[in-house]
Amino acid sequence: MKTHPEALVAEARALSPDELHRHSRTIAIPAFGEQAQARLRAASVAVVGAGGLGSPVLTYLVGAGIGRLTIIDNDVVEVHNLQRQVVHGTGTVGVPKVTSAANRLRDLNPEVEIVERDLRLDPTNALAELGGHDLLVDATDNLPVRFAMADAAEQLDLPVVYGSVSSTRAQVTVFRKSWGIGLRDLLDEDQQPGVTKLDDVGVFAPLTGIAGSWMAVEAVKLICGIGDPLIGRVLYLDALTADPQVVPLVAHHG
């Protein structure tokens, strides 16, 4: 199993003076530098879900200088979303989440190309919607959407950064078919749908920010080929105990 993959984006054009200035604080990190920033600028990422996890993922990827970002979601903003879905606001209640998020993100970094896809991902459209990207981010809370995304990712051989939050607990991991790990090594496709419904179990809002931010961290590491991504490992976060754990993720599906 691969634990130190090569950068997903190998070649990238030189950064402009404006880009060098905007991202100077990140470029100054010794493990990062101009080359990693240039790879981010050349990368194309699709994020499925513009809610609690999607809010920090989208915000930090755009802030980091991703070149092209596709947002896929078919919901509209509701008042009860706002305690955790902080990319949206009261003024966008009733607006499609992809539009609400895109407007905020374009203001954050107008250099990023943002593509809005107001639709529900399913087996009939997943390949067409997800193809052409370097990396996928699973920030949805819908189990059928997760598996449609995972199956398309396997066919396209694209890496997926995965995250989920339920009540006061969260998990983050990374998988890719050619690295030997897939979604079915983590989740049971036949589990009861109610397990994934936040209406039933609630969600501790700040935890979505922590988990979603960590998903953005994993995405940047994969794109740039830096650090040790969570390949074959799951990061578990418990907001009440403040005791993060990283455990192996064992492949058990062929």
Accessible surface in RSA format (square Angstrom, percent):
REM  Atomic radii and reference values for relative SASA: ProtOr
REM  Chains: A
REM  Algorithm: Lee & Richards
REM  Probe-radius: 1.40
REM  Slices: 20
REM RES _ NUM      All-atoms   Total-Side   Main-Chain    Non-polar    All polar
REM                ABS   REL    ABS   REL    ABS   REL    ABS   REL    ABS   REL
RES MET A   1   125.92  65.2  48.47  32.1  77.45 184.4  50.10  42.6  75.82 100.4
RES LYS A   2    98.45  48.0  88.73  54.4   9.72  23.2  54.97  49.5  43.48  46.3
RES THR A   3    57.37  40.8  54.70  55.5   2.67   6.4  36.69  49.3  20.68  31.3
RES HIS A   4   123.78  67.6 101.13  70.3  22.65  57.9  71.77  74.0  52.01  60.5
RES PRO A   5    11.83   8.6   3.61   3.3   8.22  29.9   3.63   3.0   8.20  50.9
RES GLU A   6   144.36  82.9 132.70 100.4  11.66  27.8  53.75 104.0  90.61  74.0
RES ALA A   7    21.12  19.4   4.22   6.5  16.90  38.4   4.22   5.9  16.90  44.8
RES LEU A   8    39.10  21.8  12.10   8.7  26.99  67.9  15.35  10.8  23.74  63.9
RES VAL A   9    14.46   9.5  11.60  10.5   2.86   6.9  14.46  12.6   0.00   0.0
RES ALA A  10    70.27  64.6  54.83  84.6  15.44  35.1  55.69  78.4  14.58  38.6
RES GLU A  11   150.79  86.6 136.45 103.2  14.34  34.1  61.69 119.3  89.10  72.7
RES ALA A  12    40.71  37.4   2.85   4.4  37.86  86.1   9.93  14.0  30.78  81.5
RES ARG A  13   134.68  56.5 117.24  59.8  17.44  41.5  83.16 113.7  51.52  31.2
RES ALA A  14    89.00  81.8  64.97 100.3  24.02  54.6  74.17 104.5  14.83  39.3
RES LEU A  15    18.46  10.3   2.06   1.5  16.40  41.2   2.06   1.4  16.40  44.1
RES SER A  16    41.81  35.3  35.54  47.4   6.27  14.4  37.51  79.9   4.30   6.0
RES PRO A  17   110.90  80.8 103.55  94.4   7.35  26.7 105.76  87.3   5.13  31.9
RES ASP A  18   101.82  71.3  97.16  96.7   4.66  11.0  17.38  40.9  84.43  84.2
RES GLU A  19     5.98   3.4   5.98   4.5   0.00   0.0   1.80   3.5   4.19   3.4
RES LEU A  20    61.63  34.3  58.00  41.5   3.63   9.1  58.26  40.9   3.37   9.1
RES HIS A  21   149.19  81.5 138.65  96.4  10.53  26.9  94.06  96.9  55.12  64.1
RES ARG A  22   104.42  43.8  73.01  37.2  31.41  74.8  26.41  36.1  78.00  47.3
RES HIS A  23     9.37   5.1   6.38   4.4   2.99   7.6   3.73   3.8   5.63   6.6
RES SER A  24    37.99  32.1  31.81  42.4   6.18  14.2  28.48  60.7   9.50  13.3
RES ARG A  25   202.88  85.2 191.39  97.6  11.49  27.4  85.56 116.9 117.31  71.1
RES THR A  26    48.23  34.3  46.79  47.4   1.44   3.4  20.40  27.4  27.82  42.1
RES ILE A  27    29.59  16.8  23.17  17.3   6.42  15.5  23.17  16.7   6.42  17.4
RES ALA A  28    78.10  71.8  46.36  71.5  31.74  72.2  58.40  82.2  19.70  52.2
RES ILE A  29    87.45  49.8  84.40  62.9   3.05   7.4  86.74  62.5   0.70   1.9
RES PRO A  30   139.03 101.3  99.24  90.5  39.80 144.7 112.09  92.5  26.94 167.4
RES ALA A  31    73.60  67.7  51.69  79.8  21.91  49.8  64.42  90.7   9.18  24.3
RES PHE A  32    21.10  10.6   6.22   3.8  14.88  38.7   6.22   3.8  14.88  42.6
RES GLY A  33    19.30  23.8   0.00   N/A  19.30  23.8  19.30  53.0   0.00   0.0
RES GLU A  34    99.52  57.1  93.30  70.6   6.23  14.8  25.78  49.9  73.75  60.2
RES GLN A  35   118.36  66.2 109.11  79.7   9.25  22.0  39.35  83.8  79.01  59.9
RES ALA A  36     3.66   3.4   2.91   4.5   0.75   1.7   2.96   4.2   0.70   1.9
RES GLN A  37     1.21   0.7   1.21   0.9   0.00   0.0   0.00   0.0   1.21   0.9
RES ALA A  38    10.14   9.3   9.32  14.4   0.83   1.9   9.37  13.2   0.77   2.0
RES ARG A  39    43.71  18.4  43.71  22.3   0.00   0.0   0.98   1.3  42.72  25.9
RES LEU A  40     0.70   0.4   0.70   0.5   0.00   0.0   0.70   0.5   0.00   0.0
RES ARG A  41    56.77  23.8  51.46  26.2   5.31  12.6  10.58  14.5  46.19  28.0
RES ALA A  42    51.16  47.0  17.35  26.8  33.80  76.9  28.33  39.9  22.82  60.5
RES ALA A  43     0.99   0.9   0.00   0.0   0.99   2.2   0.02   0.0   0.97   2.6
RES SER A  44    12.72  10.8  12.72  17.0   0.00   0.0  12.72  27.1   0.00   0.0
RES VAL A  45     0.00   0.0   0.00   0.0   0.00   0.0   0.00   0.0   0.00   0.0
RES ALA A  46     0.00   0.0   0.00   0.0   0.00   0.0   0.00   0.0   0.00   0.0
RES VAL A  47     0.00   0.0   0.00   0.0   0.00   0.0   0.00   0.0   0.00   0.0
RES VAL A  48     4.83   3.2   4.83   4.4   0.00   0.0   4.83   4.2   0.00   0.0
RES GLY A  49     6.64   8.2   0.00   N/A   6.64   8.2   6.58  18.1   0.05   0.1
RES ALA A  50     0.00   0.0   0.00   0.0   0.00   0.0   0.00   0.0   0.00   0.0
RES GLY A  51     9.70  12.0   0.00   N/A   9.70  12.0   8.63  23.7   1.07   2.4
RES GLY A  52    10.41  12.8   0.00   N/A  10.41  12.8   3.19   8.8   7.22  16.2
RES LEU A  53    13.06   7.3  10.67   7.6   2.40   6.0  10.67   7.5   2.40   6.4
RES GLY A  54     0.00   0.0   0.00   N/A   0.00   0.0   0.00   0.0   0.00   0.0
RES SER A  55     0.07   0.1   0.00   0.0   0.07   0.2   0.06   0.1   0.01   0.0
RES PRO A  56     9.70   7.1   6.67   6.1   3.03  11.0   9.70   8.0   0.00   0.0
RES VAL A  57     0.00   0.0   0.00   0.0   0.00   0.0   0.00   0.0   0.00   0.0
RES LEU A  58     0.00   0.0   0.00   0.0   0.00   0.0   0.00   0.0   0.00   0.0
RES THR A  59    34.76  24.7  34.08  34.5   0.68   1.6  28.94  38.9   5.82   8.8
RES TYR A  60   131.05  61.2 127.83  72.7   3.21   8.4  79.72  59.9  51.33  63.3
RES LEU A  61     0.14   0.1   0.14   0.1   0.00   0.0   0.14   0.1   0.00   0.0
RES VAL A  62     0.00   0.0   0.00   0.0   0.00   0.0   0.00   0.0   0.00   0.0
RES GLY A  63    32.11  39.6   0.00   N/A  32.11  39.6  18.73  51.4  13.38  30.0
RES ALA A  64    24.41  22.4  15.46  23.9   8.95  20.3  23.68  33.4   0.73   1.9
RES GLY A  65     1.36   1.7   0.00   N/A   1.36   1.7   1.36   3.7   0.00   0.0
RES ILE A  66     0.01   0.0   0.00   0.0   0.01   0.0   0.00   0.0   0.01   0.0
RES GLY A  67     6.14   7.6   0.00   N/A   6.14   7.6   3.50   9.6   2.63   5.9
RES ARG A  68    77.58  32.6  77.57  39.5   0.01   0.0  27.22  37.2  50.36  30.5
RES LEU A  69     0.00   0.0   0.00   0.0   0.00   0.0   0.00   0.0   0.00   0.0
RES THR A  70     3.12   2.2   3.12   3.2   0.00   0.0   3.12   4.2   0.00   0.0
RES ILE A  71     0.00   0.0   0.00   0.0   0.00   0.0   0.00   0.0   0.00   0.0
RES ILE A  72     1.28   0.7   0.88   0.7   0.40   1.0   0.88   0.6   0.40   1.1
RES ASP A  73    18.68  13.1  11.99  11.9   6.70  15.8   8.33  19.6  10.35  10.3
RES ASN A  74    71.11  49.0  51.08  49.4  20.03  48.2   7.52  18.1  63.59  61.5
RES ASP A  75    73.11  51.2  69.26  68.9   3.84   9.1  11.00  25.9  62.11  61.9
RES VAL A  76    66.98  44.1  64.34  58.2   2.64   6.4  64.34  55.9   2.64   7.2
RES VAL A  77     0.87   0.6   0.00   0.0   0.87   2.1   0.00   0.0   0.87   2.4
RES GLU A  78    83.29  47.8  82.13  62.1   1.16   2.8  17.62  34.1  65.67  53.6
RES VAL A  79   104.12  68.5  96.95  87.8   7.16  17.3  96.95  84.2   7.16  19.4
RES HIS A  80   106.36  58.1  93.29  64.8  13.07  33.4  84.13  86.7  22.23  25.9
RES ASN A  81     6.16   4.2   6.16   5.9   0.00   0.0   0.00   0.0   6.16   5.9
RES LEU A  82    41.29  23.0  28.59  20.5  12.70  31.9  29.00  20.4  12.29  33.1
RES GLN A  83    97.85  54.7  71.40  52.2  26.45  63.0  59.19 126.0  38.66  29.3
RES ARG A  84    31.46  13.2  26.96  13.7   4.51  10.7   2.02   2.8  29.44  17.8
RES GLN A  85     7.80   4.4   7.76   5.7   0.04   0.1   0.00   0.0   7.80   5.9
RES VAL A  86   106.98  70.4  82.19  74.4  24.79  59.7  85.31  74.1  21.67  58.8
RES VAL A  87     8.82   5.8   0.18   0.2   8.65  20.8   3.30   2.9   5.53  15.0
RES HIS A  88    16.73   9.1   0.00   0.0  16.73  42.8   2.74   2.8  13.99  16.3
RES GLY A  89    28.97  35.7   0.00   N/A  28.97  35.7  26.96  74.0   2.00   4.5
RES THR A  90   108.74  77.3  95.71  97.0  13.03  31.1  68.78  92.4  39.96  60.4
RES GLY A  91    78.78  97.2   0.00   N/A  78.78  97.2  42.50 116.6  36.28  81.3
RES THR A  92    35.58  25.3  35.58  36.1   0.00   0.0  35.58  47.8   0.00   0.0
RES VAL A  93    60.32  39.7  39.01  35.3  21.31  51.3  39.01  33.9  21.31  57.8
RES GLY A  94    49.63  61.2   0.00   N/A  49.63  61.2  27.85  76.4  21.78  48.8
RES VAL A  95    46.45  30.6  45.18  40.9   1.27   3.1  46.45  40.4   0.00   0.0
RES PRO A  96    43.20  31.5  43.20  39.4   0.00   0.0  43.20  35.7   0.00   0.0
RES LYS A  97    12.53   6.1  12.49   7.7   0.04   0.1   0.26   0.2  12.27  13.1
RES VAL A  98     1.78   1.2   1.67   1.5   0.12   0.3   1.67   1.4   0.12   0.3
RES THR A  99    43.18  30.7  43.18  43.8   0.00   0.0  29.97  40.3  13.21  20.0
RES SER A 100     3.48   2.9   0.62   0.8   2.86   6.6   0.00   0.0   3.48   4.9
RES ALA A 101     0.00   0.0   0.00   0.0   0.00   0.0   0.00   0.0   0.00   0.0
RES ALA A 102     0.00   0.0   0.00   0.0   0.00   0.0   0.00   0.0   0.00   0.0
RES ASN A 103    85.91  59.2  74.38  71.9  11.53  27.8  27.05  65.1  58.87  56.9
RES ARG A 104   102.20  42.9  95.19  48.5   7.01  16.7  38.92  53.2  63.29  38.4
RES LEU A 105     0.07   0.0   0.07   0.1   0.00   0.0   0.07   0.0   0.00   0.0
RES ARG A 106    91.98  38.6  88.34  45.0   3.64   8.7  48.90  66.8  43.08  26.1
RES ASP A 107   112.60  78.9  87.67  87.3  24.93  59.0  26.84  63.2  85.76  85.5
RES LEU A 108    52.41  29.2  41.06  29.4  11.35  28.5  44.26  31.1   8.15  21.9
RES ASN A 109     1.00   0.7   1.00   1.0   0.00   0.0   0.00   0.0   1.00   1.0
RES PRO A 110    95.03  69.3  68.24  62.2  26.79  97.4  70.36  58.1  24.67 153.3
RES GLU A 111    57.94  33.3  41.27  31.2  16.67  39.7  32.16  62.2  25.78  21.0
RES VAL A 112     8.92   5.9   1.74   1.6   7.17  17.3   2.05   1.8   6.86  18.6
RES GLU A 113    97.58  56.0  89.17  67.5   8.42  20.0  43.51  84.1  54.08  44.2
RES ILE A 114    14.22   8.1   0.00   0.0  14.22  34.3   0.00   0.0  14.22  38.6
RES VAL A 115    37.06  24.4  33.93  30.7   3.13   7.5  37.06  32.2   0.00   0.0
RES GLU A 116    59.52  34.2  38.63  29.2  20.88  49.7  13.82  26.7  45.69  37.3
RES ARG A 117    89.62  37.6  89.49  45.6   0.13   0.3  11.59  15.8  78.03  47.3
RES ASP A 118    82.24  57.6  52.51  52.3  29.72  70.3  20.47  48.2  61.77  61.6
RES LEU A 119    35.20  19.6  29.61  21.2   5.59  14.0  34.47  24.2   0.73   2.0
RES ARG A 120   111.19  46.7 101.50  51.7   9.69  23.1  38.62  52.8  72.57  44.0
RES LEU A 121     3.44   1.9   0.04   0.0   3.40   8.6   0.04   0.0   3.40   9.2
RES ASP A 122    46.11  32.3  45.28  45.1   0.84   2.0  16.89  39.8  29.22  29.1
RES PRO A 123   115.25  84.0  86.67  79.0  28.58 103.9  91.22  75.3  24.02 149.3
RES THR A 124   128.40  91.3  88.25  89.5  40.15  95.7  82.78 111.2  45.62  69.0
RES ASN A 125    34.24  23.6  32.23  31.1   2.01   4.8  20.90  50.3  13.34  12.9
RES ALA A 126     2.31   2.1   2.27   3.5   0.05   0.1   2.27   3.2   0.05   0.1
RES LEU A 127    76.71  42.7  71.55  51.2   5.16  13.0  71.64  50.3   5.06  13.6
RES ALA A 128    91.33  84.0  54.64  84.3  36.69  83.5  67.65  95.3  23.67  62.7
RES GLU A 129    25.88  14.9  18.61  14.1   7.27  17.3   3.07   5.9  22.81  18.6
RES LEU A 130     0.00   0.0   0.00   0.0   0.00   0.0   0.00   0.0   0.00   0.0
RES GLY A 131    24.96  30.8   0.00   N/A  24.96  30.8  12.63  34.7  12.33  27.6
RES GLY A 132    75.67  93.3   0.00   N/A  75.67  93.3  42.49 116.6  33.18  74.3
RES HIS A 133    13.34   7.3   4.53   3.1   8.81  22.5   5.01   5.2   8.33   9.7
RES ASP A 134    44.76  31.4  38.74  38.6   6.01  14.2   4.72  11.1  40.04  39.9
RES LEU A 135     0.00   0.0   0.00   0.0   0.00   0.0   0.00   0.0   0.00   0.0
RES LEU A 136     0.00   0.0   0.00   0.0   0.00   0.0   0.00   0.0   0.00   0.0
RES VAL A 137     0.00   0.0   0.00   0.0   0.00   0.0   0.00   0.0   0.00   0.0
RES ASP A 138     1.50   1.1   1.50   1.5   0.00   0.0   0.06   0.1   1.44   1.4
RES ALA A 139     7.67   7.1   0.00   0.0   7.67  17.5   0.00   0.0   7.67  20.3
RES THR A 140    16.16  11.5  11.67  11.8   4.48  10.7   5.19   7.0  10.97  16.6
RES ASP A 141    77.05  54.0  69.48  69.2   7.57  17.9  23.42  55.1  53.63  53.5
RES ASN A 142    42.74  29.5  38.85  37.5   3.90   9.4  12.57  30.3  30.17  29.2
RES LEU A 143    12.14   6.8  11.20   8.0   0.94   2.4  11.20   7.9   0.94   2.5
RES PRO A 144    87.60  63.8  74.41  67.8  13.19  48.0  83.18  68.7   4.42  27.5
RES VAL A 145    10.04   6.6   9.77   8.8   0.26   0.6  10.02   8.7   0.01   0.0
RES ARG A 146    10.01   4.2   9.41   4.8   0.60   1.4   0.00   0.0  10.01   6.1
RES PHE A 147     7.38   3.7   7.36   4.6   0.02   0.1   7.38   4.5   0.00   0.0
RES ALA A 148     5.41   5.0   0.36   0.6   5.05  11.5   2.80   3.9   2.61   6.9
RES MET A 149     1.16   0.6   1.16   0.8   0.00   0.0   1.12   1.0   0.04   0.1
RES ALA A 150     2.65   2.4   1.71   2.6   0.94   2.1   2.26   3.2   0.39   1.0
RES ASP A 151    53.82  37.7  51.71  51.5   2.11   5.0  21.86  51.4  31.96  31.9
RES ALA A 152     2.60   2.4   1.41   2.2   1.19   2.7   2.01   2.8   0.59   1.6
RES ALA A 153     3.18   2.9   2.59   4.0   0.59   1.3   2.73   3.8   0.45   1.2
RES GLU A 154    58.95  33.8  53.33  40.3   5.61  13.4  10.01  19.4  48.94  40.0
RES GLN A 155   128.17  71.7  90.07  65.8  38.09  90.7  40.90  87.1  87.27  66.2
RES LEU A 156    61.52  34.3  39.43  28.2  22.08  55.5  43.72  30.7  17.80  47.9
RES ASP A 157    54.48  38.2  52.24  52.0   2.24   5.3  26.69  62.8  27.79  27.7
RES LEU A 158    22.73  12.7  21.50  15.4   1.23   3.1  21.50  15.1   1.23   3.3
RES PRO A 159     0.56   0.4   0.56   0.5   0.00   0.0   0.56   0.5   0.00   0.0
RES VAL A 160     1.22   0.8   1.22   1.1   0.00   0.0   1.22   1.1   0.00   0.0
RES VAL A 161     0.00   0.0   0.00   0.0   0.00   0.0   0.00   0.0   0.00   0.0
RES TYR A 162     2.47   1.2   2.47   1.4   0.00   0.0   0.04   0.0   2.42   3.0
RES GLY A 163     0.00   0.0   0.00   N/A   0.00   0.0   0.00   0.0   0.00   0.0
RES SER A 164    21.21  17.9  20.51  27.4   0.71   1.6  14.28  30.4   6.93   9.7
RES VAL A 165    15.26  10.0   3.30   3.0  11.96  28.8   4.07   3.5  11.18  30.3
RES SER A 166    48.36  40.9  45.39  60.6   2.96   6.8  33.87  72.1  14.49  20.3
RES SER A 167    44.22  37.4  42.13  56.2   2.09   4.8  19.57  41.7  24.65  34.5
RES THR A 168    29.07  20.7  29.07  29.5   0.00   0.0  20.05  26.9   9.02  13.6
RES ARG A 169   161.80  67.9 160.03  81.6   1.76   4.2  48.01  65.6 113.79  69.0
RES ALA A 170     4.91   4.5   0.00   0.0   4.91  11.2   3.41   4.8   1.50   4.0
RES GLN A 171    30.33  17.0  30.33  22.2   0.00   0.0   6.62  14.1  23.71  18.0
RES VAL A 172     0.00   0.0   0.00   0.0   0.00   0.0   0.00   0.0   0.00   0.0
RES THR A 173     0.00   0.0   0.00   0.0   0.00   0.0   0.00   0.0   0.00   0.0
RES VAL A 174     0.00   0.0   0.00   0.0   0.00   0.0   0.00   0.0   0.00   0.0
RES PHE A 175     7.33   3.7   7.33   4.5   0.00   0.0   7.33   4.4   0.00   0.0
RES ARG A 176    46.10  19.4  44.39  22.6   1.71   4.1   2.18   3.0  43.92  26.6
RES LYS A 177   126.17  61.6 110.03  67.5  16.14  38.4  61.79  55.6  64.38  68.6
RES SER A 178    74.19  62.7  34.96  46.7  39.23  90.4  41.69  88.8  32.51  45.5
RES TRP A 179    13.35   5.4   9.54   4.6   3.81   9.0   8.94   4.8   4.41   7.1
RES GLY A 180    41.39  51.0   0.00   N/A  41.39  51.0  34.04  93.4   7.35  16.5
RES ILE A 181     1.76   1.0   0.00   0.0   1.76   4.2   1.20   0.9   0.56   1.5
RES GLY A 182     9.70  12.0   0.00   N/A   9.70  12.0   7.56  20.7   2.14   4.8
RES LEU A 183     1.06   0.6   0.19   0.1   0.88   2.2   0.19   0.1   0.88   2.4
RES ARG A 184    59.16  24.8  56.98  29.0   2.18   5.2  31.04  42.4  28.13  17.0
RES ASP A 185    14.27  10.0   4.78   4.8   9.49  22.4   0.12   0.3  14.15  14.1
RES LEU A 186    35.35  19.7   7.82   5.6  27.54  69.2  10.61   7.4  24.75  66.6
RES LEU A 187    27.42  15.3  22.07  15.8   5.35  13.5  25.84  18.1   1.58   4.3
RES ASP A 188    89.19  62.5  77.52  77.2  11.66  27.6  34.98  82.3  54.21  54.1
RES GLU A 189    83.68  48.0  68.00  51.4  15.69  37.3  24.62  47.6  59.06  48.2
RES ASP A 190   123.83  86.7 100.45 100.0  23.38  55.3  32.51  76.5  91.32  91.1
RES GLN A 191    43.10  24.1  29.52  21.6  13.57  32.3  23.29  49.6  19.81  15.0
RES GLN A 192   128.14  71.7 126.09  92.2   2.04   4.9  48.60 103.4  79.54  60.3
RES PRO A 193    88.68  64.6  87.89  80.1   0.79   2.9  88.14  72.8   0.54   3.3
RES GLY A 194    31.92  39.4   0.00   N/A  31.92  39.4  23.75  65.2   8.17  18.3
RES VAL A 195    89.26  58.7  76.20  69.0  13.06  31.5  83.05  72.2   6.21  16.9
RES THR A 196    35.45  25.2  24.33  24.7  11.12  26.5  25.16  33.8  10.29  15.6
RES LYS A 197   115.95  56.6 111.16  68.2   4.79  11.4  58.87  53.0  57.09  60.8
RES LEU A 198    33.06  18.4  25.99  18.6   7.07  17.8  26.18  18.4   6.87  18.5
RES ASP A 199   137.03  96.0  99.64  99.2  37.39  88.4  32.45  76.4 104.59 104.3
RES ASP A 200    97.74  68.5  60.34  60.1  37.40  88.4  24.65  58.0  73.09  72.9
RES VAL A 201    66.72  43.9  43.38  39.3  23.34  56.2  51.29  44.6  15.43  41.8
RES GLY A 202    32.97  40.7   0.00   N/A  32.97  40.7  31.20  85.6   1.77   4.0
RES VAL A 203    25.22  16.6   6.50   5.9  18.72  45.1   8.06   7.0  17.16  46.5
RES PHE A 204    91.75  45.9  86.12  53.3   5.63  14.7  90.39  54.8   1.36   3.9
RES ALA A 205    20.18  18.6  14.91  23.0   5.27  12.0  15.13  21.3   5.06  13.4
RES PRO A 206    81.59  59.5  67.17  61.2  14.42  52.4  78.83  65.1   2.77  17.2
RES LEU A 207     3.05   1.7   2.33   1.7   0.71   1.8   2.88   2.0   0.16   0.4
RES THR A 208     4.65   3.3   4.65   4.7   0.00   0.0   3.36   4.5   1.29   1.9
RES GLY A 209    27.67  34.1   0.00   N/A  27.67  34.1  26.73  73.3   0.94   2.1
RES ILE A 210    95.75  54.5  89.58  66.7   6.18  14.9  94.08  67.7   1.67   4.5
RES ALA A 211     0.00   0.0   0.00   0.0   0.00   0.0   0.00   0.0   0.00   0.0
RES GLY A 212     0.00   0.0   0.00   N/A   0.00   0.0   0.00   0.0   0.00   0.0
RES SER A 213    35.98  30.4  34.56  46.1   1.42   3.3  25.87  55.1  10.11  14.2
RES TRP A 214   104.35  41.9 103.73  50.2   0.62   1.5 103.59  55.2   0.76   1.2
RES MET A 215     0.01   0.0   0.00   0.0   0.01   0.0   0.00   0.0   0.01   0.0
RES ALA A 216     4.81   4.4   4.64   7.2   0.17   0.4   4.81   6.8   0.00   0.0
RES VAL A 217    62.29  41.0  57.78  52.3   4.51  10.9  61.85  53.7   0.44   1.2
RES GLU A 218     0.33   0.2   0.33   0.2   0.00   0.0   0.00   0.0   0.33   0.3
RES ALA A 219     0.00   0.0   0.00   0.0   0.00   0.0   0.00   0.0   0.00   0.0
RES VAL A 220    26.18  17.2  26.18  23.7   0.00   0.0  26.18  22.8   0.00   0.0
RES LYS A 221    31.21  15.2  30.78  18.9   0.43   1.0  16.31  14.7  14.89  15.9
RES LEU A 222     0.43   0.2   0.14   0.1   0.30   0.7   0.25   0.2   0.18   0.5
RES ILE A 223     0.00   0.0   0.00   0.0   0.00   0.0   0.00   0.0   0.00   0.0
RES CYS A 224     1.63   1.2   0.00   0.0   1.63   3.8   0.00   0.0   1.63   1.8
RES GLY A 225    35.40  43.7   0.00   N/A  35.40  43.7   5.28  14.5  30.12  67.5
RES ILE A 226    41.13  23.4  35.94  26.8   5.19  12.5  40.47  29.1   0.66   1.8
RES GLY A 227    56.96  70.2   0.00   N/A  56.96  70.2  35.08  96.3  21.87  49.0
RES ASP A 228    57.85  40.5  50.49  50.2   7.37  17.4  22.08  52.0  35.77  35.7
RES PRO A 229     2.13   1.6   1.88   1.7   0.25   0.9   1.88   1.6   0.25   1.6
RES LEU A 230     8.26   4.6   8.26   5.9   0.00   0.0   8.26   5.8   0.00   0.0
RES ILE A 231     1.31   0.7   0.04   0.0   1.28   3.1   0.04   0.0   1.28   3.5
RES GLY A 232     7.02   8.7   0.00   N/A   7.02   8.7   0.62   1.7   6.40  14.3
RES ARG A 233    74.94  31.5  74.94  38.2   0.00   0.0  36.56  50.0  38.38  23.3
RES VAL A 234     1.51   1.0   1.51   1.4   0.00   0.0   1.51   1.3   0.00   0.0
RES LEU A 235    13.89   7.7  13.89   9.9   0.00   0.0  13.89   9.8   0.00   0.0
RES TYR A 236    83.89  39.2  83.22  47.3   0.67   1.7  58.12  43.7  25.77  31.8
RES LEU A 237    24.67  13.7  22.13  15.8   2.54   6.4  23.14  16.3   1.52   4.1
RES ASP A 238    29.66  20.8  24.67  24.6   4.99  11.8  12.38  29.1  17.28  17.2
RES ALA A 239    35.23  32.4   4.07   6.3  31.16  70.9  13.25  18.7  21.98  58.2
RES LEU A 240   134.31  74.8 100.27  71.7  34.04  85.6 102.73  72.1  31.58  85.0
RES THR A 241    86.36  61.4  59.20  60.0  27.15  64.7  63.65  85.5  22.70  34.3
RES ALA A 242    86.49  79.5  57.08  88.1  29.41  66.9  65.70  92.5  20.79  55.1
RES ASP A 243    76.52  53.6  69.43  69.1   7.09  16.8  15.24  35.9  61.28  61.1
RES PRO A 244    81.90  59.7  65.26  59.5  16.64  60.5  65.61  54.2  16.29 101.2
RES GLN A 245    96.46  53.9  90.84  66.4   5.62  13.4  23.92  50.9  72.53  55.0
RES VAL A 246    72.93  48.0  42.94  38.9  29.99  72.3  42.94  37.3  29.99  81.4
RES VAL A 247    52.44  34.5  51.69  46.8   0.75   1.8  52.44  45.6   0.00   0.0
RES PRO A 248   106.11  77.3  90.87  82.8  15.25  55.4  90.87  75.0  15.25  94.8
RES LEU A 249    13.15   7.3   9.78   7.0   3.38   8.5  10.35   7.3   2.80   7.5
RES VAL A 250   108.00  71.1 100.30  90.8   7.70  18.5 103.42  89.9   4.58  12.4
RES ALA A 251    46.84  43.1  26.11  40.3  20.73  47.1  26.26  37.0  20.57  54.5
RES HIS A 252   119.89  65.5  82.31  57.2  37.58  96.1  73.14  75.4  46.75  54.4
RES HIS A 253    94.04  51.4  70.11  48.7  23.93  61.2  48.79  50.3  45.25  52.6
RES GLY A 254   128.23 158.1   0.00   N/A 128.23 158.1  77.35 212.3  50.88 114.0
END  Absolute sums over single chains surface
CHAIN  1 A    11474.3       8823.0       2651.3       6563.2       4911.1
END  Absolute sums over all chains
TOTAL         11474.3       8823.0       2651.3       6563.2       4911.1
